[in-house]
Amino acid sequence: MRLMIIGATGRTGKDLLSLALQNNNEVVAYVRSPQKLNTTTNLTIIKGQLDDYHALAKALVGCDVVLVTLGNSVTNSSANLFSFAMPNIIKAMHLAKVERIINLSALGVGSTYKNTRFPYRLGAKTFLKGNFHDHYLGESLLKTSNLKWTTIHPGPLFNNERTPNPTVRFAKSNFKMPGAPRTNRMDVAQLMLNIVNNPATFNQQLLICSKQDTNS
């Protein structure tokens, strides 16, 4: 399988890239700063900007799926990232005739607020509000894009080992995630790879946290 990762130099993106290569996938990393990645087998690094959808479309030719792990810096968490990038990603995918996209979002974005509990939901309505609104604006475009999309909604992300059986639910189930839904980046990366060809996840929001799931 040939994957494109947008956001491969970020903290979650690096875990996703490592795991994808370990699983013998071909990976195209479309990045602003190629020097942040090491060249290795099965990895193609392409320098590009997210406002150049023609260049992005050219890089996408031959890919099976787009995996987006973009994220704002802590110091600029409410910048217009997804509302800016997603229209260009969608245009590029249509030009390249790539249909599948999996986008890293956050628990509490849009309708997934109903899947939160206190105290996490307090943060979703206060200091995370601007960042979540930007996510929502970008992800809303996926719903009318005619693409096979999935959005992944983890709680606060941490750099820990993979969980043997993390909690994963469809948002439409109305399942309430824990009040402190800590999530390991490696669990998110594994989930994104697991669902690439799973039609049950097309056009769905998926919740995840790293609490062991004893009910699945």
N, C-alpha and C positions, 0 to 999 in steps of 0.2 A: 504494500500500500504506500502511496505517496501522499504525505501530509504537508500542508503549509501551516507554520506556526507564526502568528503575528503577536509579538510580545515576548519573543524567545530570550531576550536579555534580562527580563524581569525575574523576580524571585520564584514565582510559580512557573513562569515560562521556561526557566532553566531546568526545573524538575521535570516538566513535561517533555522537553527536548531530550533529556538524558534517558527517560523511560522509553520514549518512542524509539530511540536508537538501540537501546538494549533489546527491544522487541523486534529488531531487524526491519524497521520501517525505513523508507526513504523520506527524508525531511528537507523541506525548503524553509529556511528561516529568512523572513523578510524584515529587515531591521534598519534602523538609522545609523547604528554604530557597529559595523561588522567586527571591529577590533575587540569587541567584548566577548566574542565567541572563538573557540578553537576549531580549526578545520579538522574534520575526521571523516571516516568512511560513512557513506550514505547521507552525508550532510552537504547541502548546497546553501551557501550564504549569499543573499542578494541584498545589496544596499538600496534603500528606497524610502520614499516619504509616503505617508498615508493620504496626502492630498493628490498624489499622482496615480489616479486609478488606472490609467493606461499602462503604466509600468507595473503596477500590481497585477493587472490582468495578464500581462505577458509572463510574469513570474508564476502565475497560477496554472498555466497551460500544462496539462498532464496530471494535475493534482486531483485527489479524490475527495478531500475534505479540507476546510479551513478551521483551524483551532485558534481562537482569540483569547489571549491572556493579558490584555492591556490593563494598565492601572496607573492612576495618578500618583505622584509623589506625596508623601505625608504633608509636606509644606505647601502643596498646591492641590489639595484633595478634591476641591470643587470645580476644577477647570473643566471646560467643555471638551472632553476627550471623546466619549462615545457618541455624542450628538454630532461631532465633527467627523469622526472616523467611519462610523457605520454606513452612512450613505455612499462613501467611496468604496468601501469593501463590497457592498451589495452591487454597485455598478460593475466593479471588476469581476465579480463572480458571474454575473450575467454575461459579460463579454467573453469570459473564458469558458462558459458553459459548465461551471462547477456548482453543484446544487446543495451540498451538505456543509453546514456551518455549526460549530459548537462554541458558544461564547461564555466566558467566565464573568459572572455577575456577582451578586451578594445577597445574602438572606435579608429580607426587608425591602428589597427593590420592588416597586409596583405592587401587584396583588399578593406577592409573597409576604407582605407585612402581616397578613392574617395568619401566617404560619409561625409567627414569633411569639415569645413570652417575655414578661418582665424578668430581669432588667434590660435585656438586649433591646427590646422594642423601644425603650426610652432613648437609646442612642440613635436608633433609626429615625426618630422624629426630631432629634436635636443636632448634634455635631456631625452626624452622617447625612443629614438631609440633603445638602447640596450635591454631594457625590452621588447619592442614590437617585436624585432627580436626573442627573446627567445620564446615568445608566439607563433609567427608564425611557428617556427621550430616544436614545440610540436603539434600544431593544424593541421599542414600539414599531420601529421601521421594519424589523424582521417579520412581524406578523402579517404585513401586506407585501412582502418581497417575493412570494412564490418560491422561496427556498425551503429546504428541509432543515429547520433550525432547532437547536436546543439551547436553553440558557441554564447555567449551573449556578446555584445559589448557596454558597457556603457561609458559615459564620466567620468570625475573626480567624485569620490564617496564621499558622505557625510552622516552623521548620523542624518537624519531627518525622520519625519513621512512619511508614505506612501502617494503618490499622487493619488487622485481619478482616474485620467485618464492620465497616463504618455504617452509620445510619444514612440511608438514601431513600427518599420518598418523592413521589410526584406532588407538586404544589397543589394541584387540583383536588388531592385527597383531603385537604384541610388539616393535615397532620400538624400538630404543634411541636416545633423543635425545642430542645432544652433552652432554659433561660440564659445559659452560658454555653453557646454552641461552638466551642473551639473546634477548629478544623485544620488538619495537617495538609500542607500543600501537596504532598505526595499522594494523599488520598484523592484530592481533586484531579491531579494529573492522571491517576489510574482510572478514575471514573470517565474522564473525557475520552480516553483511548478505548475503554470498554464499550462505549455506546456508539461509536462511529457508525457501525452498520446495523444498529438496532432500531427498526422502524417504530417500535413502541415508544421511543423517545423523541420521534420527530414532532416538531411543533409543540414542545412541552417545556415546562419549567421543572427542573430537578433540584430538590433540596439535598444538602449533604452536611453532616458534621461527623467528627471522629469519635463520638461516643459509640461504644460497641453496641451493635444492634442485636438484641436478644429475641426479637420478634419476627425475624425474617426466616 
